[in-house]
Amino acid sequence: MGSTNSTLLKIPNVEVLMQETGLKLVAEENCLNVSPAHIIRLHDRFKALDKEGRGHLCPHDFGAIKELAMNPIGDRIIGAFFSPGKETVDFHTFVKILAHFRPVDKDRPKEPNSPEPINSRSNKLKFAFQLYDQDKDGKISRDELLQVLRAMLGMQVTDEQLESIADRTIQEADLDRDDTISFEEFRKSLEKINIDHKMSIRFLR
Amino acid sequence: MAFLQQFALLLALLIIFSTSCKTAMLEVDSAEVGLNYSLKSSATENISTSTNDSTGGHGSSTITTLPIVIWKWHHVETPYLVALWILTCWLCKLVAELNHNITSVIPESGLLIMMGFILGGIVWGADKAQTFKLIPVNFFYYLLPQIVLDASYCMPNKLFFSNLGAILVHAVIGTCWNAGTVGIALWGCYEGGAMGNLNIGLLQFLLFGALMSAVDPVAVIAVFEEVHVNEVLYILVFGESLLNDGVTVVLYNVFDAFVSLGGPKINAAEIIKGIISFFVVSFGGSFLGVVFAVLISMLTRVTKNVQVIEAGFIIVLGYLSYLTAEMLSLSAILSITFCGVCCQKYITANMDEKSVTTLRYVLKVMANGSETMIFVFLGLSAIDQNIWVWNTGFILLTILFIVIFRFMGVFFLNWLLNQSRLIPIDLTDQFVMGYGGLRGAVAYGLAASLDEKKIPEKNLMLGTTLIVVYFTVILQGITMKPLVQWLKVKKATQSDLTLNGKMNNRVFEHVLTAMEDICGRMGDNWWTRHWNYFEDKYVCWLLMTSDARKHKDPIFGVFHKLNLEDAKKYVNEGESKGSLAFIRNYDNASVDFKKQLALEYADIMPDIMNDMSEYDFGIDNVPVTSVMKNPLPSVSLNVHELDRKSMLNDLSAHHLLDQHLYKSRRDNRPTYSRSHYNTSENPDEMQEIFQRTMRSRLESFKSAKMGVNPAKKLSKHPKKDSTHKPNGKPADPHRTHPYGDEDFEFSADSASSSEIAGHFPRRNTNAPGAGVDNPTANNMAVAPSQTAQGRLPWTPTNLRHLAPLRMSTRSTDSFAMADASVDDEAPEEKSGSHHTRL
C-alpha cells in the first residue's frame, strides 16, 4: 500500500472527504471486481483535466471534454460544479459533486451523527433542480423550463409545441398555481420515480 | 343467472364438439385413416386419399339427373374441421374465463389443459382412439410463430435492451446449464439403476434434457401481470423465456444431430463443430431477424397509400423471417423474436395510428387464439394409449431434476450478474424466477418431433414431457400467485404518465452521461448514448419517414398521449353530464350540456355560474376538442411503454372521438370505401376554416364585451352570401361544399352576422364557435394552449390536466383579461378550479 499512501499525501483532507461522500479510498475486496479506490481514481482524472496544473479546474477545462460538448445540457451541468460567483472548482468540491451519483447503499451502516448523506434522494433531486433553476431563485419558471426543453428537444418540435409542452409540464407540477415549480413541487412531481436508480452511476459504488 | 349462462355455453360447446367428433368419425369410417388424423397437414394428406373414393366430389361420378343440392362434405372437410376445432378451443377459453373465482385460483392455461382432458375424454369415448392431436409441424409452423411475434412485438423495448445482458446470460447459459445437468443427472441415475431397464444412452438423455429446458412463460406472465411485479423481474422472466425457446430448439437440433451421428463417431472435432453450429445458428437467426426488421421498417415507410393492408405486411414479413430462418436451418424463433423487437419502434412511428392499433389487435387475436389451441391440445394429447409408457423413476427424477437445476442455475447466474449490477436482483425475485420455470408447449412439440427410429424410448420421453408440462403448468401455476404474494415480491411502482417524469428522465440521462464523461469512464450510459446518437443520425434516417422522424421525441409523444387521455375524459364527462351532440347539433344540445353542469356546479360556485350566464365565454368546449385531435403526432410515438390497458384507453378514446366528434363532417360523405378509411381535408380549406373561425370568435367576443348580443339565425340569411364571398367560398351550403359540412358553414355564418340582436339567449352563441373550431383544430399544428389558453372558465371535474387551464393573473391570454368584469370573477374561478382539482 505504499503507492496508495504516497498518493494520499497529495490529496488534501482525504479523511473529511471520505466521510462526507462515502466514497471508498482503498479497494475493498468484494467478490469479483476489485475496483481501484474511487478517490484516487478521481484524483487522477482531476489532474488529467487540470492541464495547467493549477490545482483547480476552470469551466474551460470541462469544455475540453469533447463528449460533454455534445451534451445538450452540458453547459448547465458544468455550471453545477461552480458555486455562484466562483470561477474555479477544487478537488474537494469536485468529488463532492460527483458523490451525488453514488448509488445508495443499504448494507453500509448508517452513522447517526451524519444527518444526511450526500447521495440521498433529496440531494440528488436538488442537483437536478438547480440545473433548471439558473437564476437560483428556488423556482423553475416557465422560461427556464422552456430553455431546457428547447435544448433537449432541439429542432424536432416547433416553438408553439414547445411552449405548450412547457405550459403543461408546469401545470402538472404546479400546486400553488403560481406558474412556477418550486423545489417542493418538483420533488412531489417525481415522487413515483426511482431517483436512486436514475441518478446513480454504477462505478461509484 | 350466471350459472344458467355458463350452463348454456357448456351445452353449446358440447354440441359443437360432438358434431365435430361425429364428422370426424364419419371421416374415420370412410377413409379409415384414424390414428394420425390431426389438425391441418395430415388432414390435407388425408383428403387426397379420401376424395378418390368419395362420391360427393366433383364430377367424378356420372349423374343421371340434375341435383338441386348435394352433400359435399369432402369438399369442405379439412377447413371445416380446422375451423370447428378453433371454435371449440376458443369456446373452451370462454368457458374457462366465465367464472372469475376459478381463474383467480387456477391460471387460465391450467384450466385450458383440463378442458383438453375433458374433450379428449369425449373423443376417446366416441372413437376409442386418439383421433386428434397436436403434431409438431402444425405447432411449429402454424401456431408458434404468431405467439412469438406477438410477444416480441409487444416487448417493452427499452426495458428489454437495458436488461439484454442479464436476459442473454439466463437464456443462453441458463438453458445450456439446464439441458446439460438434467441430461447428465438422469443418465447418472439410470446408470445407478433407478429406472430399470431402458434403451437410452447418454446422448439421448442429453437430448431429452435439451428439450426439457424450454421454459414457457404464458402462465407466469399472466400471474405477473395480474400481480404487477416489478418490471425488472418481469422483463427477466419474459425475455428469458422468449429467447430460451429459441436456444432450446438450437440445442435440441445440435444434440439431435449428435444422436443421429451415433456415439462412436463423436470425437473432439465433432463436438467443436457442434458448439460452433450452436452459435452460428443462434446468432445467424438473430441476425436474420434484424435484417427482416430493417426490411419491414423500410417497407412501412412507403405503405402510406395502402393503409388498409399495412398491418398485414408486418405479419407476413414476420412469418417470412421465421420461414426463411427455418429454410437456412437457422434459429427460426430467435429470428422472429428479434424481428419483432427491432422493428417495433420504427413501424410504430411510420405507420398510421390505426394500423398500429390494428396490428396490435390482430397479433393479440392470433397469439391468444393459438395459445388457447395449444393448451387445449396439450390436454387432449393425454388421451393416447401409445404414449403412456410409465416409468416412475424416470418421471419423478425428471421432475425433481428440472426443479432443482433450474433453481441452482438461476441463483448462480443471478449471483454472477449481481456482482456488476447497479440494482442487484434480490433473493425473492431470484426465487420467483426459479419457480417460474414452467415447461410448456415447446417442450412437448420437440418431444413429439423426436424420431422413433433413433430414439426407441420416444414414447416414454413424450409421456414424461406431458407429465412435466401438466405438473408445472397446473401445480406451479396455481401456487405461483400465492407465492408471489406471500414472498412480497416487489411490485411495480405505479407510475403515471407525466410530462415531468418523462422530461426529468431525459435530464437525468444527460446528467449521468455528462458525469461519466467527466469521470472519464465508459459506463452503461456511454453505450446508450452512443447508440442513441447513432440511431438518430443513421438508423432513423434509413427506417423512418421524415414525418415520423420529426415527431419521434418521446417527450412529445407523452404530451400527445396525455392530451388524448384528457380528450377521452372530456368525452366521458360530457356523456355523463349530458351529451356531446352539441358538436353536431349545437343549437340546443350545448345548452343542455351547460345547463346540467351549471346545476351541478351551482352549489360550488354560484357566482361563477351567474357570471357564466352573463358573459359569453364563447368556445368553452372548443379547447378540449382541439386538444383531442391535435393531428400532428398522428402516430403515437412510444407505444412500447403502453401497457395493454392504456392501449385500450387510447382505442376507446379514438372510438369515442370518432363517434362523437367527427360525424358531422362525415355526414355528407360516402361512409364506406374499400380501400381508405378516411379522406383528409385539403389543408388550404382548413386554413380558411381556421381563419374564419378565429374571426367569428373574435366577433362574438367583441360583441360580448360591448354588450351586444350576437344573433342567432335559424333561417338562411340573405346576407350570408355577402359574408362569404370575400372568402371565395361557395355560399350555399347545399351545393357541393368543400367540407361536406353544412352545419359548420351555417354556424360560422350565424356567429359572424350580428345584425339581428337579442333574439336568443346569449349562451347559445358559444355553440357555433364550438362547432366551427372543431374541424379547424383538426388541422392546426398549434398546440392547445396557444389557441385556447384561458378560455375555460371552469372545467369538468376530471379535466384538471388540461393545458388550457391557465387562469392565473400572469396568463398571457387577452381574453381572460379583457373585460373588467371578468377580473372580478377571476378569484372565484381560481377557487373554483381548486375545488374541482381536489
Interface residues (C-beta under 8 A of the other chain):
Chain A: N30 C31 L32 N33 L42 R45 A48 L49 F62 I65 E67 L68 M70 N71 P72 I73 G74 I77 L98 F101 P103 F127 A128 L131 Y132 V148 L149 M152 L153 Q156 V157 T158 E160 Q161 E163 S164 I165 D167 R168 T169 Q171 E172 A173 R177 D178 D179 F186 S189 L190 K192 I193 N194 H197 K198 M199 S200 I201 R202 F203 R205
Chain B: L416 Q419 S420 R421 L422 I423 T493 Q494 S495 D496 T498 L499 N500 G501 M503 N504 N505 R506 V507 F508 H510 V511 L512 T513 A514 M515 E516 D517 I518 C519 G520 R521 G523 D524 N525 Y533 K550 H551 K552 D553 I555 F556 F559 L562 L632 A781 V782 A783 P784 S785 Q786 Q789 H801 A803 L805 R806 S808 R810 K830 H834
